[in-house]
Amino acid sequence: MAAVDPVLRIQGLTLAFGGVKALDAVSFDVAPGTITTVIGPNGAGKTSLFNTISGFYRPSQGTVQFRGQDITRLPSPQRARLGLARSFQNIALFRGMSVLDNIKLGRHCHLKTNIFQGLFYLGAARREETALRADIEERIIDFLEIDHIRHAPVSALPYGLQKRVEMARALAMQPQVLMLDEPVAGMNREETEDMARFILDVRAEWGVTVLMVEHDMGLVMDLSDHVVVLNFGHVIADGTPAQVQADPEVVRAYLGAGDVSDLRQRLRGAAAGASL
């Protein structure tokens, strides 16, 4: 069987803040149609990695390739137009705007009307906005089961629904790769199960590749096809969930000199108990 070209390839990515290396020669591939999760202890460099892939940080060395194209020097809006979308660990919605308007903002990188047409809401702008609204309401809002809150201000929503709206805005960008930064952080079990279902469905029904950062080991082991483990900016393990949870280096990164067999048992228990 012929090898499948990665949709995203990270090669030798290095990022430094002063004398501190947040990322040190990080390399891994993301295969199309998979769910890849980046894990690691606090301060391992996970969010720095996401910020570098999405264009908020510029690396000192290494490359980010998207569908065979080197995008290392492209600004974030151009990466978004190519099909790279992300959500944020700390919710980055416009709290005074409605759910629908927040989601519509995700499509701005693909709009074709100019500022003058938009300002006066001329024919082309009106038609484009109407089509955009219909697409969002029929596909994204229905898909994420948020029809009942589409006109509500974001500030009035509970945390779990705000996280869902953030995912909706990223989906409005029509991504080929959806980057989710801690999508279930702070959620209760029911909210976590709902989000896990949406992540699986967006891959299965929309054909979107998912790259996420997550601390919930039950979710990671249950959903992921591929796990990358960072520690102090280095990749210390890269493989299937089973391979990663059996790696002694991963255990040492989480527990220091702790009991290797104990963490392995906890990781297996988290995966077995996820039932998502």
N, C-alpha and C positions, 0 to 999 in steps of 0.2 A: 504494500500500500504506500502510495506516495506521501511524503511528509506535507503537512499543511502549513503554509506560511503564516507566521503570527500576525495578528491584527495590530498588536502593539509590541514593540521590542525596545527594552531598556538596556543600554550598553555602557558600562563603565561610568555610571552617573556619579559625579562628585560635586558636593555643595558644601561650602565653608562659610561660617560667620566669624570673621576675624580669624583667630587661630583654632577655632573649633570646627571639626568636620561633622556636619549633620548627616551627610551621605558620603560614603567612601567606596567608590568603584562598584556601585550597585548594578547588577545585571540580571535580567530575567525576561522571559517571553510570556505573552498572553495569547493563547490560541483563540481563534474565532468561535463564538457560540459557547464559551465556557464561563464559569464563575471562578475568578481568581481572588483570593483573599490575602492581604498583607497583615501579618500579626507581629507582635513584639511587645516587650515591656514598655512602660511609659518612658518617653525620651529616646526611643529607639530610632526615630527618624521617619515614622510613617506619614505624618502630615506634611513634613518637608518633602517627602517623595511625591505625594499627591500634588503639592503646590508646584513642584518642578515639572511634573508631567503635564499639568494643565496650563502652565505658562506664567504663573504668578512669580516664580523664582527662576533665575537663569543659572544653570550649572557652570562651574569652572571647567569641568571636563565631562566627557561622555556625550551620548546622543539619546534622543527620544525619537523613535521611528514609528509612524502611524501608517499602516497599510503600505509599507515599503518606502514612504516618504520621510525624509529627515525634517522634523518639525521643531528641532531644538531651539531655533532662533525665532520662530513664529510667535507673535503676540497671542494672548488668550482668545480674542474674538475670532481670529483666523482658525485657530484650532477648533473652536466651537462650530464654525461653518463647515469644517471638514468632517465633523461627526463625533467630537470628543466633548462629553458633557459631564458635569459633576454636581454633587450636593456638598454641603458643608457640615463639619462637625458641630459648629455653633450656628444655629438657624440664621440664615441671611435673607429673610423675607422682608418685604415692606409692610410693616405691621398696620399702618393706617389704610392700606388698600385691601380690596376684596380678594378672596381666593382666586376668582376667575382672572382678575387683572394681574395678580402675581404670576399666574401660570402663563398668561399671554406674553409677559415680558421675556419668557424663555425663548420665544420664537423670533425675537427682534433681529438676531444675527442672520436670519434668512429672508427678512422682508425686502421687497424690491422697490417700494415707493420711496421717494425722496422726502427731505424735510419740508419742502414747500407744499407738496401734495398732502403730507400728513397734517401740517399746520392748519390748512384750510379744509381738510377732510374732503378732498376732491374725489372724482369718480373712481380712479384706480385705487386710492387709499381706502375708500369705503368698501369697494369690492374685496380687497385683500383682507381687511379687518373682519368682514362678514364671513369669509371662507375660513379664516383663522379661528374665529370663535366657534364656528360649527364643528371644525375638526377637533378642537380641544374638548368641547362638550360631549361629542359623540364617542371619541376614542379615549382620551386621557381621564376625564372626570368620571365617566362610567367605569372605566377599567379599574380605577383606584377607589371606587365606591364613595365619592365625595360630592355627589350631586346635591345632597341636602344642605351643604354648606357653601355652595359655589358663590353666593352673593354675600356671605358673612365676612366681616373684616378679620384679618388674620389675628389681630390682637385679642379677639374674643374666643379663639380656639384653644382647646387643651393642647399640651405639648405633643402628644402622639399624633394628632391630626396636623399640627404644623409640620412635623417631620414628613408626613405624607404629602402635604402641599409642596414642600421643598423637592421631593422626588418628582412630583407632577411637573414642576417648572423645568427640571432637568430633562424629563421626557419630551417636553414641548420643544426642546432644541433638536429633536429628531436624531438622537445619537446612534452611532454604531457601537461606541463603547460608552457605557454608563459608569461613572466613577462615584461610589457612595462612601462618604467618610463617616464611619460609625453610624450606620442607618438605624440601629436599635438602641443606641445609648440613651439611658434614662427611661426606657419604656418598661411597662409591666409585661407580664407573660402574654396576656391576650393581644396587646399591641405588637409584641415581638412576633407572635405567630402570624398575625395579619401581614406584617411587613415581609416576613420570610416568604409567605405565599405570593406576594406581589413580585418579589425579586425572582422567584422561580418562574412565575408567569411571564414576566417581561422578557426573560431569556427564551422560554418555550414558545410563546405566542407572537412576540415581536422580533425574535431573532437577534436580540441585542446582547452583546458581550458585556459582562459585568466585572468590574474591578473594584473591590471594596477593602476598606480598613475596618476591622471590627475586633472588639475585646471579648464578646460573648462566645466562649469556646463551644458551647452547644450548637449555636447557629453556624459557626465556622465549620465545624466537623460535619454537620448535617448537610450543608448547602454546597460547600466548595468542591470543585473538581481539582483545584490546584492551590497550594498554600505556599506563600513566601514568608520566611521569618527574618525579621531585622533585629539586630542588637547593636547599639552604639554605631548606627549608620552602616553596618556590614550585613550582607546576606549570610546567615549562618545555616539555613536549610531551605530547600526548594523541592517540592514534590507533592505527592498526594497527601490527603489528611492522615492516612495510616502511616505513611513514611515519616511525616513530620512529627507525629505524636510519639513515634518510637525513637526519635533522634536524641541521643544524650546531650548534644550541644544545646538543643532547644530547652531541655529540662534545666540545664545549668543556667541558661539565660533568665529563666523565670524564678528559679529557686536558689541560685548561687550554688553552694555546696550541698544542697538539700538532697533528699531521698529521691533518686531517679525513678524507682519503681512506684513511689507514692504519686508523683505527678502524672506518670503514664496512666495509672489507674484512674486519677481524677479526670484526665482528658478523655479517656474511653468512656467514663461514666457520664461526662457532659454530652458526648456524642450520642450515647445510647438513650439518655434521658430527654433529648431534644424533642423527639417525636413531632417534628414540624412538617 
